Amino acid sequence: MTHAPSEAALPAATSSALHVTSPAPPAPAGWSLARRLAFRFTSVYLLLHVLPFPLEILPGTQRIGRAYREAWQAVVPWVGRHVLHLGTDLTASANGSGDTTYHYVQLPCFLALAAVATAIGSARARTPTRHETAHALVRVCLRYFLAYTLVSYGLSKVLWMQFSFPSPEKLVQPIGESSPMGLLWTFMGYSRGYNLFTGGMELLGGVLLLFRRTTTLGAVLLATVMTNVVALNLAYDVPVKVFSFHLLLMAVFLLLPDLERIANVLVLNRPTRPAVFRTPFAHPWLERGSRAVKVLFAGWILYTDGSKALARHAGHGEDAPRHPLHGGYVVESFTRDGQAVPLLAGDATAWRYVLVGTRERLALRFMDDSGKRFRMADAPEQRLKMTANSYPGEQDPEAFTLAWSRPDAEHLVVEGVFRGASVQARLKKVDASTFRLVDRGFHWIQEYPFNR
């Protein structure tokens, strides 16, 4: 029986080979002119979309962030009026849309600033090391901004808030009357499981960006997720096209240094070198300090996003307290100025449904299948103050007051002055489970497609 020779018995050359260390990574090569120009322009352009982050989420910095936004609110309208010669005044009102004229005018402003910054930077000599350091710092900014944004979006989906279950109004609305965005919201909101999946991917990708070693994995995941989000926003006319597209650009920017390595492994079937995680700081104490700041800031991002999401969920989530009248009601009888009104199909004045949703909203549907939405506020003595939804600039939105009472558990009586006439409606609550969309549920086994 033979034995393998001990390490001491091996030749010196063989023994030393057991302890060979990996060669030091090569020093970064100098950047070409084209690469330097592209880096400067792209970095400034994307960072302009990031600012004023992180100022607005750090304690005591809200005033600085507000001043930054107010500066743009002065510049952008001036550019629209004097440079682009637009005939309308631009405002940056928070109305839920990220695709306003204001935002599209701001884009050429960002492009112009990025071009100026690139020209100034190109007029000064830069060493390769300086570019590597600048690139590392830009990556840090984009990583944390993407993480903050996608963790927030992910939690909104995981907690079933961004896309909530179809409201009583949606359940009776003809599909042809829905907007493309409304159709997407109904589709997404129906399935809590799909919300968990899509939100979980955004949440996971955002968390992965908080660590250098998992940044590439997080960027791959978020580039995939955001490609789908951009496609949905374009296909269903969701007014977040500009913002979502630039989130995708940021994820792609983070991926660029690793594209060759990924292609070698996944496409070209070639060996590739491991990534070298260099710190942008030259001194060890700066590296240790940066790690401490990173832990605190990453924790603050998760805390801020999590606390805001939980607060919204408590007030507006599926399990939040609902108005005592919440639900859908079908009109059994309707009177106008004391006269009974026959409930005939096609009548644009007689009520068909009264639909009380979440977030203080009420909708009326008429016998001709048209509808009208109102904001609802409680008033004393079982009364509801109704104000029609309106767009900015719309004058004197429709308003009226309804008194309500419950003759029994299933019925509701509302009365008031509506469009110049005294009206009274006796309503019966509709059981939501009678709708096929609610009742159908999930089935592992289907002998034939139930597509109705």
C-alpha positions as CSV (number, residue, x, y, z in Angstrom):
1,M,0.0,0.0,0.0
2,T,1.5,3.3,-1.0
3,H,1.0,6.6,0.7
4,A,1.0,10.1,-0.8
5,P,4.2,11.9,0.0
6,S,4.0,14.5,2.7
7,E,4.4,18.2,1.9
8,A,7.9,18.2,3.4
9,A,9.0,15.4,1.0
10,L,7.9,17.3,-2.1
11,P,10.4,19.1,-4.2
12,A,10.8,22.7,-3.3
13,A,9.2,23.9,-6.5
14,T,6.2,21.7,-5.9
15,S,5.8,22.6,-2.3
16,S,5.9,26.3,-3.1
17,A,3.2,25.8,-5.7
18,L,0.8,24.8,-3.0
19,H,1.0,28.3,-1.6
20,V,0.9,30.4,-4.8
21,T,-1.3,33.5,-4.3
22,S,-3.4,35.0,-7.0
23,P,-1.7,37.7,-9.0
24,A,-2.6,41.3,-8.1
25,P,-5.3,42.8,-10.3
26,P,-3.9,44.9,-13.1
27,A,-4.0,48.7,-12.6
28,P,-6.9,50.4,-14.3
29,A,-6.2,51.3,-17.8
30,G,-6.5,54.9,-19.0
31,W,-9.9,55.9,-20.3
32,S,-10.3,56.8,-23.9
33,L,-11.6,60.2,-24.9
34,A,-15.0,58.8,-25.9
35,R,-15.4,57.0,-22.6
36,R,-14.5,60.1,-20.6
37,L,-17.0,62.2,-22.5
38,A,-19.7,59.6,-22.2
39,F,-19.1,59.1,-18.5
40,R,-19.2,62.9,-17.7
41,F,-22.3,63.5,-19.7
42,T,-24.3,60.5,-18.5
43,S,-23.2,60.9,-14.9
44,V,-24.3,64.6,-14.7
45,Y,-27.6,63.9,-16.5
46,L,-28.6,61.0,-14.3
47,L,-27.5,62.7,-11.1
48,L,-29.8,65.7,-12.0
49,H,-32.7,63.1,-12.0
50,V,-31.5,61.9,-8.6
51,L,-31.3,65.3,-6.9
52,P,-32.3,66.5,-4.3
53,F,-31.9,63.0,-2.9
54,P,-30.8,62.2,-0.3
55,L,-31.5,65.6,1.2
56,E,-35.2,65.3,1.5
57,I,-35.1,62.0,3.5
58,L,-32.4,63.0,6.0
59,P,-33.5,64.8,9.1
60,G,-33.2,68.6,8.9
61,T,-32.5,68.7,5.2
62,Q,-36.1,69.2,3.9
63,R,-35.6,73.0,3.6
64,I,-32.6,72.5,1.3
65,G,-34.5,70.0,-0.9
66,R,-37.4,72.3,-1.1
67,A,-35.1,75.2,-2.1
68,Y,-33.7,73.0,-4.9
69,R,-37.1,72.2,-6.3
70,E,-38.2,75.8,-6.1
71,A,-35.2,76.9,-8.1
72,W,-36.2,74.5,-10.9
73,Q,-39.8,75.7,-10.6
74,A,-38.5,79.2,-11.6
75,V,-36.1,78.0,-14.3
76,V,-38.4,75.5,-16.2
77,P,-41.3,77.9,-16.8
78,W,-38.8,80.6,-18.0
79,V,-37.3,78.1,-20.5
80,G,-40.8,77.1,-21.6
81,R,-41.8,80.7,-22.2
82,H,-38.7,82.3,-23.5
83,V,-36.7,79.5,-25.1
84,L,-39.4,77.0,-26.3
85,H,-42.0,79.7,-26.8
86,L,-44.8,77.6,-25.2
87,G,-48.2,79.3,-25.0
88,T,-49.0,78.0,-21.5
89,D,-47.6,78.6,-18.1
90,L,-45.9,75.6,-16.6
91,T,-46.4,74.5,-13.0
92,A,-45.0,71.6,-11.0
93,S,-48.1,70.8,-9.0
94,A,-48.1,67.3,-7.4
95,N,-51.0,65.8,-9.3
96,G,-49.8,62.2,-9.6
97,S,-48.5,62.6,-13.1
98,G,-44.8,62.5,-14.0
99,D,-45.3,63.2,-17.7
100,T,-46.5,66.8,-17.5
101,T,-45.3,69.5,-19.9
102,Y,-43.2,70.7,-17.0
103,H,-41.3,67.4,-16.8
104,Y,-40.8,67.3,-20.6
105,V,-39.4,70.9,-20.6
106,Q,-37.1,70.0,-17.7
107,L,-35.5,67.2,-19.8
108,P,-33.7,69.6,-22.3
109,C,-32.6,71.7,-19.3
110,F,-31.0,68.6,-17.8
111,L,-29.4,67.7,-21.2
112,A,-28.0,71.2,-21.6
113,L,-26.6,71.3,-18.1
114,A,-25.0,67.9,-18.7
115,A,-23.4,69.1,-21.9
116,V,-22.0,72.2,-20.2
117,A,-20.6,70.2,-17.4
118,T,-19.0,67.8,-19.9
119,A,-17.4,70.7,-21.8
120,I,-16.0,72.2,-18.6
121,G,-14.7,68.8,-17.3
122,S,-13.1,68.1,-20.7
123,A,-11.2,71.3,-20.6
124,R,-9.3,70.1,-17.5
125,A,-6.8,67.2,-17.5
126,R,-8.0,64.2,-15.6
127,T,-6.0,61.1,-14.6
128,P,-7.4,57.6,-14.8
129,T,-7.4,57.3,-11.1
130,R,-9.6,60.3,-10.8
131,H,-12.1,58.9,-13.2
132,E,-12.2,55.6,-11.4
133,T,-12.9,57.4,-8.1
134,A,-15.6,59.6,-9.7
135,H,-17.2,56.5,-11.3
136,A,-17.3,54.7,-8.0
137,L,-18.9,57.7,-6.3
138,V,-21.5,58.1,-9.0
139,R,-22.3,54.4,-8.7
140,V,-22.9,54.8,-5.0
141,C,-25.3,57.7,-5.5
142,L,-27.3,55.8,-8.2
143,R,-27.3,52.6,-6.1
144,Y,-28.8,54.2,-3.1
145,F,-31.3,56.3,-5.0
146,L,-32.5,53.2,-6.9
147,A,-32.6,51.2,-3.7
148,Y,-34.7,53.9,-1.9
149,T,-37.1,54.3,-4.8
150,L,-37.6,50.6,-5.6
151,V,-37.9,49.5,-2.0
152,S,-40.7,52.1,-1.7
153,Y,-42.5,50.8,-4.8
154,G,-41.9,47.2,-3.8
155,L,-43.4,47.7,-0.3
156,S,-46.5,49.5,-1.9
157,K,-47.1,46.3,-3.9
158,V,-46.3,43.8,-1.2
159,L,-48.7,45.6,1.1
160,W,-51.3,45.7,-1.7
161,M,-51.6,49.5,-1.8
162,Q,-50.4,50.7,-5.2
163,F,-52.9,48.4,-6.9
164,S,-55.8,47.7,-4.6
165,F,-58.6,45.2,-5.2
166,P,-61.2,46.5,-7.7
167,S,-63.6,48.9,-5.9
168,P,-67.4,48.6,-6.0
169,E,-67.3,51.2,-8.8
170,K,-64.9,49.1,-10.9
171,L,-67.0,46.0,-10.4
172,V,-70.0,47.5,-12.2
173,Q,-68.1,49.7,-14.7
174,P,-68.3,48.4,-18.3
175,I,-64.9,47.4,-19.5
176,G,-65.1,49.6,-22.6
177,E,-65.6,52.6,-20.4
178,S,-62.3,52.0,-18.5
179,S,-59.2,53.9,-19.5
180,P,-56.1,51.9,-20.4
181,M,-54.5,52.9,-17.1
182,G,-57.7,52.0,-15.2
183,L,-57.7,48.6,-17.0
184,L,-54.1,48.0,-15.9
185,W,-54.8,49.0,-12.3
186,T,-57.8,46.6,-12.2
187,F,-55.7,43.8,-13.7
188,M,-52.9,44.3,-11.2
189,G,-55.1,44.9,-8.2
190,Y,-57.1,41.8,-8.6
191,S,-54.3,39.4,-7.6
192,R,-52.6,39.8,-4.3
193,G,-50.2,37.0,-5.3
194,Y,-49.0,38.9,-8.4
195,N,-48.6,42.0,-6.3
196,L,-46.4,40.0,-3.9
197,F,-44.4,38.7,-6.8
198,T,-43.8,41.9,-8.6
199,G,-43.3,43.9,-5.4
200,G,-41.0,41.3,-4.0
201,M,-38.8,41.5,-7.1
202,E,-38.5,45.3,-6.7
203,L,-37.9,45.0,-3.0
204,L,-35.2,42.3,-3.4
205,G,-33.5,44.3,-6.2
206,G,-33.4,47.4,-4.1
207,V,-32.0,45.7,-1.1
208,L,-29.3,44.0,-3.2
209,L,-28.1,47.4,-4.4
210,L,-27.2,48.4,-0.8
211,F,-24.2,46.1,-1.0
212,R,-21.3,46.3,-3.4
213,R,-20.9,42.6,-3.8
214,T,-24.6,42.1,-4.8
215,T,-24.9,45.3,-6.9
216,T,-24.6,43.5,-10.2
217,L,-27.2,40.9,-9.3
218,G,-29.5,43.7,-8.1
219,A,-28.9,45.7,-11.2
220,V,-29.7,42.7,-13.5
221,L,-32.9,42.0,-11.5
222,L,-34.0,45.7,-11.6
223,A,-33.1,46.2,-15.2
224,T,-35.4,43.2,-16.0
225,V,-38.2,44.5,-13.7
226,M,-38.0,48.1,-15.0
227,T,-38.0,47.0,-18.6
228,N,-41.4,45.4,-17.9
229,V,-42.6,48.5,-16.0
230,V,-41.6,50.8,-18.8
231,A,-43.4,48.5,-21.3
232,L,-46.5,48.6,-19.2
233,N,-46.4,52.4,-18.8
234,L,-46.0,52.8,-22.6
235,A,-48.7,50.2,-23.5
236,Y,-51.3,51.4,-21.0
237,D,-50.6,55.1,-21.1
238,V,-49.5,55.4,-17.4
239,P,-48.1,58.9,-16.8
240,V,-44.9,57.7,-15.2
241,K,-43.0,57.1,-18.5
242,V,-40.3,59.6,-18.0
243,F,-39.5,58.6,-14.5
244,S,-39.6,54.8,-15.0
245,F,-37.4,55.1,-18.2
246,H,-34.7,56.9,-16.2
247,L,-34.9,54.4,-13.4
248,L,-34.2,51.8,-16.1
249,L,-31.3,53.9,-17.4
250,M,-29.8,54.0,-13.9
251,A,-30.0,50.2,-13.6
252,V,-28.3,49.8,-17.0
253,F,-25.5,52.3,-16.0
254,L,-24.8,50.2,-12.9
255,L,-24.5,47.1,-15.2
256,L,-22.1,48.6,-17.7
257,P,-18.8,47.6,-16.0
258,D,-19.9,44.0,-15.8
259,L,-21.5,43.5,-19.2
260,E,-18.3,42.0,-20.7
261,R,-18.0,39.5,-17.8
262,I,-21.7,38.6,-18.1
263,A,-21.4,38.1,-21.8
264,N,-18.3,35.9,-21.4
265,V,-20.1,33.6,-19.0
266,L,-23.6,33.5,-20.4
267,V,-23.2,34.1,-24.1
268,L,-19.6,33.6,-25.4
269,N,-18.7,30.6,-23.1
270,R,-15.4,32.2,-22.2
271,P,-13.6,32.4,-18.8
272,T,-13.7,35.7,-17.1
273,R,-11.8,37.4,-14.3
274,P,-13.5,38.0,-10.9
275,A,-14.6,41.5,-10.1
276,V,-12.3,43.6,-7.9
277,F,-14.1,45.7,-5.3
278,R,-12.1,48.8,-4.9
279,T,-12.9,51.5,-2.5
280,P,-12.9,55.1,-3.7
281,F,-11.1,56.0,-0.4
282,A,-7.3,55.9,-0.2
283,H,-6.9,55.7,3.6
284,P,-8.1,52.8,5.8
285,W,-9.8,55.1,8.3
286,L,-11.8,56.6,5.5
287,E,-12.9,53.1,4.4
288,R,-14.0,52.2,7.9
289,G,-15.8,55.5,8.3
290,S,-17.6,55.0,4.9
291,R,-18.7,51.5,6.0
292,A,-20.2,53.0,9.2
293,V,-22.0,55.7,7.3
294,K,-23.2,53.1,4.8
295,V,-24.7,50.9,7.5
296,L,-26.5,53.9,9.0
297,F,-27.7,55.3,5.7
298,A,-28.9,51.9,4.4
299,G,-30.7,51.3,7.7
300,W,-32.3,54.8,7.4
301,I,-33.5,54.1,3.8
302,L,-35.1,50.8,4.9
303,Y,-36.6,52.5,8.0
304,T,-37.9,55.5,6.1
305,D,-39.5,53.4,3.3
306,G,-40.8,50.8,5.7
307,S,-42.4,53.3,8.2
308,K,-44.0,55.3,5.4
309,A,-45.4,52.2,3.8
310,L,-46.8,50.9,7.1
311,A,-48.4,54.3,7.8
312,R,-50.0,54.4,4.4
313,H,-51.2,50.8,4.8
314,A,-52.7,51.6,8.2
315,G,-54.7,54.5,6.7
316,H,-55.5,53.2,3.2
317,G,-54.6,49.5,2.9
318,E,-57.0,46.7,2.4
319,D,-57.3,46.1,6.1
320,A,-57.7,49.8,7.0
321,P,-61.0,50.9,8.6
322,R,-63.6,51.6,5.9
323,H,-66.5,54.0,5.8
324,P,-69.7,52.5,7.4
325,L,-71.4,52.8,4.0
326,H,-68.7,51.2,2.0
327,G,-70.0,49.0,-0.8
328,G,-72.1,48.9,-3.9
329,Y,-75.8,49.7,-3.8
330,V,-78.4,49.1,-6.6
331,V,-81.2,51.6,-6.8
332,E,-84.6,50.0,-6.2
333,S,-86.7,53.2,-6.5
334,F,-85.9,56.8,-7.4
335,T,-88.0,60.0,-7.0
336,R,-87.4,63.5,-8.3
337,D,-89.4,66.4,-6.8
338,G,-91.7,63.9,-5.2
339,Q,-92.5,62.1,-8.4
340,A,-91.4,58.4,-9.0
341,V,-89.0,58.1,-11.9
342,P,-89.1,54.8,-13.9
343,L,-85.7,53.1,-14.0
344,L,-85.5,52.8,-17.8
345,A,-82.4,51.9,-19.7
346,G,-80.8,54.9,-21.4
347,D,-82.1,57.5,-18.9
348,A,-79.1,59.8,-18.2
349,T,-80.7,61.4,-15.1
350,A,-82.0,58.4,-13.1
351,W,-79.6,56.6,-10.8
352,R,-78.7,53.0,-11.2
353,Y,-76.0,52.4,-8.7
354,V,-74.5,54.3,-5.7
355,L,-70.9,53.1,-5.1
356,V,-69.1,54.0,-1.9
357,G,-65.4,53.2,-2.1
358,T,-62.3,53.8,0.0
359,R,-60.5,57.0,0.5
360,E,-63.7,59.0,0.8
361,R,-64.9,58.5,-2.7
362,L,-68.5,58.0,-4.0
363,A,-69.6,57.3,-7.6
364,L,-73.0,57.5,-9.2
365,R,-73.9,55.4,-12.2
366,F,-76.9,56.4,-14.2
367,M,-79.3,54.3,-16.2
368,D,-77.5,55.1,-19.5
369,D,-74.3,53.5,-17.9
370,S,-72.6,56.9,-17.6
371,G,-71.0,57.7,-14.3
372,K,-69.8,60.6,-12.1
373,R,-67.2,60.5,-9.3
374,F,-67.3,62.6,-6.1
375,R,-65.2,63.3,-3.1
376,M,-67.1,62.5,0.0
377,A,-66.9,64.1,3.5
378,D,-69.0,63.2,6.5
379,A,-71.2,65.9,8.0
380,P,-73.3,66.0,11.2
381,E,-76.6,64.1,11.4
382,Q,-75.8,61.3,8.9
383,R,-75.1,63.7,6.0
384,L,-72.5,63.5,3.3
385,K,-71.0,66.5,1.6
386,M,-70.3,65.6,-2.1
387,T,-67.9,67.5,-4.4
388,A,-67.3,66.3,-7.9
389,N,-63.8,65.3,-8.9
390,S,-62.3,68.2,-11.0
391,Y,-59.2,68.9,-12.9
392,P,-56.9,71.9,-12.2
393,G,-58.4,75.1,-13.6
394,E,-62.0,73.7,-13.6
395,Q,-64.3,76.3,-12.1
396,D,-67.2,75.5,-9.7
397,P,-67.2,71.7,-9.5
398,E,-70.6,70.2,-8.9
399,A,-71.4,69.9,-5.2
400,F,-74.4,68.8,-3.1
401,T,-75.3,67.2,0.2
402,L,-77.0,63.8,0.8
403,A,-78.7,62.7,4.0
404,W,-78.8,59.0,4.6
405,S,-80.6,56.5,6.8
406,R,-80.8,52.7,7.2
407,P,-84.3,51.2,7.3
408,D,-82.7,47.8,7.8
409,A,-79.3,46.0,7.4
410,E,-79.6,45.6,3.7
411,H,-81.1,48.9,2.6
412,L,-80.1,52.5,2.5
413,V,-82.1,55.6,1.8
414,V,-80.4,58.8,0.5
415,E,-82.0,62.1,-0.2
416,G,-81.0,65.6,-1.1
417,V,-80.9,68.3,-3.8
418,F,-79.1,67.0,-6.9
419,R,-78.8,69.1,-10.0
420,G,-81.6,71.5,-9.1
421,A,-84.1,68.8,-8.0
422,S,-85.0,67.2,-4.8
423,V,-84.2,63.5,-5.1
424,Q,-84.7,60.4,-2.9
425,A,-83.3,56.9,-3.7
426,R,-83.9,53.6,-1.9
427,L,-80.9,51.4,-2.3
428,K,-80.1,47.8,-1.7
429,K,-76.6,46.6,-1.0
430,V,-75.0,44.3,-3.5
431,D,-73.1,41.4,-2.2
432,A,-69.6,41.7,-3.8
433,S,-69.3,37.9,-3.9
434,T,-72.0,37.7,-6.6
435,F,-69.6,39.2,-9.1
436,R,-67.8,36.5,-11.1
437,L,-64.5,38.3,-10.8
438,V,-64.7,38.0,-7.0
439,D,-66.4,34.6,-6.9
440,R,-64.4,32.6,-9.4
441,G,-61.2,32.2,-7.4
442,F,-58.2,30.0,-8.2
443,H,-58.3,26.4,-9.6
444,W,-55.4,24.0,-10.1
445,I,-57.6,21.7,-12.3
446,Q,-59.7,23.0,-15.1
447,E,-61.2,20.6,-17.6
448,Y,-61.8,23.5,-20.0
449,P,-60.8,27.2,-19.9
450,F,-63.2,29.3,-17.9
451,N,-62.7,32.4,-20.0
452,R,-65.8,34.5,-19.7
